[in-house]
Amino acid sequence: MTTAPFPRHVVRRIGAALADTPVVVINGPRQSGKTTLARQLATPERPYLTLDDDTVRQSALADPALFLRGLDGAVIDEVQRAPGLLLALKQAVDRRREPGRFVLTGSADILSVPRIADSLAGRMEVITLLPLSAAEVRGYEPTFLSRVFDGEVPPPAPALTGAALQEIVLAGGYPEMLRRPDPLRRQAWAREYLRAIVERDVRDITEVGRLDQMPRLLRAAAAQAARLTNFAALAASLRIDEKTARRYLGVFGQLFLLRLVEPWHRNELSRLVKTPKLHFLDYGLLATLRGIGAQRLTRDRTPYGPLLQTWVHAELLKQITWRAEPVRVMHMRTKDKVEVDLVIERDDGDVVGIEVKAAATVTPDDFRGLRQLAAACGASLRIGLVLYDGEAAVPFGERLWAVPLGCLLG
């Protein structure tokens, strides 16, 4: 595989932001394609500089104001490595407020670092660039979100079932993983990537007392992927207190490795579990952490369900980053253990429910959670979908459908 020709659908949002905003921040994990995109945005008036270069970083750290002096604008890569630069950028923008002056990239969630978010409040737009989506790799531009919020059944992408779907899920979305056709080589890259993140980037954003515990915590978190987060069990597995476990998970969240998916709630449903669900942002990294490959899935399909749910969650997040319209992704679970894997809600209150099933057959019982969601939402539930490993869209009641997983990309 090669990733060179694949377009990034977020480019349109970046172009719109550059036309009316002084500072545009492209935020996302390392190796997701930010640097490639940032270099394309460089111009003679907006030169490219990277803080991964020791000399450039030392200059920015020593005197941020002097570093920026004389620059009409700039593309500054990995800005989280010199946080003091943000105040100098604020002052430069306030002296001359013109759109598109600075493009910043960061491998830590800018909005979760208060000193950065506060420095540029009202002066920046943050756009997330996650690893390649399966749609970008295949040259599709999905209409999934717009269609489901219109209450429509989206069309499926062709030939996206069974072994073909499994191959996509195991490969992940990082360009460097996709360049390696050998699954063992992909997982070797993923292990080295995770080691480098823990050893270098964690230090850039926080003080961690026991850095050696971070890889163990990441593996323990992988075992809980696509499940309710058991903070106490994670803490016990490392012999640390629960507060520390939560803080360390927060660090992984800042580095775009995982995300705690908050529970959805409405007054109509009082018996809801309020525990967040833990999701990894890349299914290939999760497969590596859990030692899941095609041969293992031939022997045991049990791990495939959480991995497939991770893929659906990640693909939805990527599609959301391409849109200017704010959409939240949550989950629902009642105290009676009835659940909906993903609940997508717009600011206007419209809701779409999604259940993920790693099987080729769907039964009425698979809609238990979606029926409860429909009862709570009334007309604001636009559609409830069970995404399954099949080829046909089948109705199961008013606004309830079983649809192929390929509909996510169609």
C-alpha positions in Angstrom: 0.0 0.0 0.0 1.0 3.6 -0.5 -0.6 6.7 1.1 0.8 9.3 -1.2 -2.2 9.9 -3.4 -4.8 10.0 -0.7 -6.6 13.3 -0.2 -7.4 14.6 3.3 -11.0 15.7 3.5 -10.2 18.1 6.3 -8.4 20.4 3.8 -11.5 22.3 3.0 -12.0 23.2 6.7 -8.4 24.4 6.9 -8.8 26.6 3.9 -12.0 28.2 5.2 -10.2 28.9 8.6 -7.2 30.5 6.9 -9.5 32.9 5.1 -10.8 34.5 8.3 -8.8 33.4 11.4 -5.3 34.6 12.4 -4.1 31.3 13.8 -5.1 27.9 12.6 -4.0 24.9 14.7 -3.9 21.5 13.1 -4.0 19.1 16.1 -3.6 15.4 16.1 -1.4 12.4 16.9 2.2 12.1 15.7 2.5 10.4 12.3 -1.1 11.2 11.3 0.0 13.4 8.4 0.1 16.8 10.0 3.7 17.6 8.8 2.9 16.6 5.2 -0.2 18.9 5.3 1.7 21.7 7.1 4.4 21.8 4.5 1.8 22.2 1.8 0.5 25.3 3.5 3.9 27.0 3.7 4.5 30.0 1.4 7.4 32.5 1.1 5.4 34.8 3.5 4.6 31.8 5.8 7.8 29.7 6.0 7.8 26.3 7.5 9.6 25.8 10.9 9.6 22.7 13.1 10.3 22.5 16.8 11.4 18.9 16.4 14.6 20.6 15.1 16.9 21.1 18.1 18.2 24.5 16.9 14.8 25.8 16.1 13.4 24.6 19.4 16.2 26.1 21.5 15.7 29.5 19.8 12.0 29.4 20.5 12.5 28.4 24.1 15.3 31.0 24.7 13.4 34.1 23.5 10.0 33.5 21.9 9.4 37.2 21.0 12.8 37.4 19.2 12.0 34.1 17.5 8.9 35.6 15.9 10.3 39.0 15.2 10.5 39.7 11.5 8.1 36.9 10.6 5.0 38.1 8.7 3.7 34.6 9.4 4.9 31.0 9.8 3.9 27.4 9.8 5.3 26.1 13.1 5.3 22.3 13.5 4.9 20.6 17.0 4.2 23.8 18.9 3.6 22.0 22.2 7.4 21.6 22.5 7.8 25.3 23.2 4.6 26.4 25.2 6.1 29.8 25.9 5.8 30.6 22.2 2.0 30.9 22.5 2.1 34.2 24.5 4.5 35.7 22.0 2.1 34.6 19.2 -0.8 36.2 21.0 1.1 39.5 21.1 2.2 39.3 17.5 -1.4 38.6 16.4 -2.8 41.5 18.5 -0.3 43.9 16.9 -1.4 42.8 13.4 -4.6 40.9 13.2 -4.8 39.4 9.7 -6.3 36.0 8.7 -4.0 33.1 7.9 -0.8 34.5 9.5 0.2 31.4 11.5 -0.4 27.7 11.1 0.5 25.6 14.1 0.6 21.9 14.5 0.5 20.0 17.8 0.7 16.4 18.8 -0.9 17.1 22.1 -4.6 18.2 22.4 -4.2 22.0 22.4 -7.6 22.6 24.0 -6.7 20.4 27.0 -3.6 22.4 27.9 -5.1 25.5 29.6 -2.1 27.8 29.1 -2.2 27.2 25.4 -6.0 27.5 25.0 -6.2 30.6 27.1 -3.3 32.4 25.2 -5.0 32.2 21.9 -8.7 32.3 22.8 -10.6 34.2 20.1 -7.6 34.2 17.8 -7.4 30.6 16.7 -9.4 27.8 15.2 -8.4 24.2 16.1 -8.9 21.5 13.5 -8.2 17.9 14.3 -6.3 15.7 11.9 -6.6 12.0 12.9 -4.9 9.2 11.0 -6.3 8.3 7.5 -9.9 7.1 7.4 -10.8 4.0 5.5 -12.8 6.3 3.2 -9.8 8.5 2.4 -7.7 5.4 1.7 -10.3 4.2 -0.8 -11.1 7.5 -2.3 -14.6 7.8 -1.0 -16.2 10.9 0.4 -18.9 9.6 2.8 -22.3 11.1 3.2 -23.1 9.0 6.2 -23.6 11.7 8.9 -25.6 14.0 6.7 -27.9 11.2 5.6 -28.5 9.6 9.0 -29.4 13.0 10.5 -31.9 13.3 7.6 -33.3 10.0 8.7 -32.1 8.2 5.6 -30.4 4.8 5.2 -26.9 5.5 3.7 -25.7 3.5 0.7 -23.0 1.0 1.4 -19.5 1.1 0.0 -18.9 -1.9 -2.3 -17.1 -5.1 -1.2 -16.7 -4.2 2.5 -17.6 -7.4 4.4 -15.9 -10.4 5.9 -12.2 -10.8 5.3 -11.9 -7.4 3.4 -13.4 -5.5 6.3 -11.2 -7.4 8.8 -8.1 -6.5 6.8 -9.0 -2.8 7.0 -9.6 -3.0 10.8 -6.3 -4.7 11.5 -4.3 -2.4 9.3 -5.1 0.8 11.2 -5.1 4.3 9.8 -1.5 5.6 10.3 0.2 6.2 6.9 3.4 4.4 8.0 1.4 1.3 8.9 -0.5 1.4 5.7 2.8 1.5 3.7 3.7 -1.9 5.1 1.9 -4.8 3.4 3.3 -7.3 5.9 1.1 -7.4 9.1 4.1 -8.3 11.3 6.0 -5.2 10.0 2.9 -3.0 10.6 2.8 -4.2 14.2 6.5 -3.7 14.7 6.1 -0.1 13.6 3.2 0.3 15.9 5.2 -1.0 18.9 8.0 1.4 18.2 5.6 4.3 17.7 4.0 3.7 21.1 7.4 3.4 22.8 8.5 6.7 21.3 5.3 8.5 22.4 5.7 7.3 26.0 9.4 8.1 26.2 9.3 11.5 24.5 5.9 13.2 24.2 4.6 12.4 27.7 7.5 14.4 29.1 6.5 17.4 26.9 3.1 17.8 28.4 3.3 16.7 32.1 5.4 15.4 34.9 5.0 11.7 35.4 6.5 10.2 38.5 6.8 6.7 37.2 7.3 6.8 33.4 7.9 3.0 33.4 4.2 2.5 34.4 2.8 4.2 31.3 3.3 1.2 28.9 1.7 -1.2 31.4 -1.2 1.2 31.9 -1.7 1.5 28.1 -1.8 -2.3 27.8 -4.3 -2.6 30.6 -6.4 0.1 29.0 -6.4 -1.8 25.7 -7.9 -4.8 27.5 -10.8 -2.5 28.5 -11.3 -1.0 25.0 -14.9 -0.5 23.9 -16.1 -1.2 27.5 -17.1 0.8 30.5 -13.9 2.2 32.1 -13.0 0.5 35.3 -10.6 3.0 36.9 -10.2 0.9 40.1 -9.1 -2.2 38.1 -6.7 -0.2 36.1 -5.2 1.3 39.3 -5.0 -2.0 41.0 -3.2 -3.7 38.0 -0.4 -1.1 38.4 -0.5 -0.8 42.2 -1.2 3.0 42.0 -4.1 5.0 43.3 -7.2 5.6 41.2 -6.6 9.3 41.0 -3.2 8.7 39.4 -4.7 6.2 37.0 -7.2 8.7 35.9 -4.5 11.4 35.4 -2.3 9.0 33.4 -5.3 8.1 31.2 -5.8 11.8 30.7 -2.3 12.1 29.4 -2.9 9.4 26.8 -6.1 11.3 25.8 -4.0 14.5 25.3 -1.7 12.5 23.0 -4.7 11.2 20.9 -4.1 7.6 21.8 -7.5 7.0 23.5 -10.7 8.8 24.5 -13.2 8.5 27.3 -16.6 8.5 25.6 -19.0 10.2 28.0 -22.5 8.7 28.7 -25.5 10.1 27.0 -28.4 11.1 29.2 -32.0 12.4 29.0 -34.5 13.1 31.8 -36.8 10.5 30.3 -34.3 7.7 31.2 -33.3 7.9 34.9 -31.6 4.5 35.3 -28.6 5.3 33.2 -25.0 4.3 34.0 -22.8 7.4 34.2 -19.5 5.7 33.6 -17.5 6.7 30.5 -16.5 4.1 27.9 -12.9 3.7 26.9 -12.1 3.9 23.2 -8.8 3.9 21.4 -8.5 6.3 18.5 -6.7 3.9 16.2 -7.8 0.3 15.7 -4.4 -0.8 14.3 -2.7 0.4 17.5 -5.3 -1.4 19.6 -4.8 -4.6 17.6 -1.1 -4.4 18.3 -1.5 -3.7 22.0 -3.8 -6.8 22.3 -1.8 -9.0 20.0 -4.7 -9.5 17.6 -3.9 -10.6 14.1 -5.7 -12.5 11.3 -4.5 -15.9 12.5 -5.7 -15.3 16.1 -9.1 -14.2 14.8 -9.3 -17.4 12.8 -9.1 -19.3 16.1 -11.1 -17.0 18.2 -13.5 -14.2 17.0 -14.1 -12.9 20.5 -11.6 -10.0 20.3 -13.1 -8.8 17.0 -16.2 -7.2 18.4 -14.4 -4.6 20.5 -11.9 -4.0 17.6 -14.7 -3.5 15.1 -16.5 -1.1 17.5 -13.2 0.9 17.8 -13.1 1.1 14.0 -16.6 2.5 13.8 -16.0 5.0 16.6 -12.8 6.2 14.9 -14.3 6.5 11.5 -17.2 8.6 12.9 -14.7 10.9 14.7 -12.8 11.4 11.5 -15.9 12.3 9.5 -16.9 14.7 12.3 -13.6 16.5 12.0 -14.3 17.2 8.3 -17.5 19.1 9.2 -17.9 22.5 10.7 -21.1 21.5 12.5 -20.5 20.3 16.1 -21.6 16.8 16.8 -21.0 14.8 20.0 -20.3 11.0 20.2 -21.5 9.3 23.4 -22.7 5.9 24.6 -25.8 4.8 26.5 -26.1 2.0 29.1 -28.9 1.4 31.6 -28.5 -0.1 35.0 -30.3 -3.2 33.5 -27.3 -3.5 31.1 -29.2 -2.5 28.0 -26.9 -0.4 25.9 -26.3 1.5 22.7 -22.7 1.5 21.5 -22.7 5.0 20.1 -25.1 7.8 20.5 -24.5 10.8 18.1 -26.1 14.1 19.1 -26.2 17.4 17.3 -26.6 20.8 19.1 -30.2 20.9 18.0 -30.9 17.8 20.0 -31.4 15.4 17.1 -29.9 12.0 17.9 -28.7 8.9 15.9 -28.1 5.6 17.7 -25.6 3.0 16.4 -25.1 -0.5 17.6 -22.1 -2.5 16.2 -22.4 -6.2 15.5 -19.5 -8.3 14.3 -21.8 -10.9 12.7 -23.6 -11.5 9.4 -27.0 -12.0 11.1 -29.2 -9.5 13.0 -32.1 -10.4 15.3 -34.8 -8.2 16.9 -33.1 -8.6 20.2 -30.1 -6.6 18.8 -32.4 -3.5 18.8 -33.2 -3.6 22.6 -31.0 -0.6 23.4 -32.1 1.3 20.3 -35.8 0.9 21.2 -35.2 2.3 24.6 -33.3 5.2 23.0 -36.2 5.8 20.6 -38.7 5.8 23.5 -36.6 8.4 25.4 -35.9 10.6 22.4 -39.3 10.5 20.6 -39.1 12.5 17.3 -35.6 13.7 18.0 -34.3 10.2 17.2 -33.6 10.5 13.5 -32.6 6.8 12.9 -31.3 3.8 14.9 -28.9 1.5 13.1 -27.4 -1.9 13.8 -24.2 -1.9 11.7 -23.5 -5.6 10.8 -21.2 -7.6 8.6 -23.7 -8.2 5.8 -24.7 -6.7 2.5 -28.4 -5.8 2.8 -30.3 -3.0 4.5 -33.2 -4.5 6.4 -36.0 -2.6 8.4 -36.7 -3.7 11.9 -39.4 -1.1 12.9 -40.0 2.6 12.6 -36.7 4.4 12.1 -34.8 1.2 13.0 -32.6 -0.6 10.4 -29.9 -3.2 10.2 -27.4 -1.9 7.6 -24.0 -3.1 6.3 -20.9 -1.7 8.0 -19.9 -0.5 4.6 -22.6 2.2 4.9 -20.2 4.1 7.1 -18.1 4.8 4.1 -20.7 4.9 1.3 
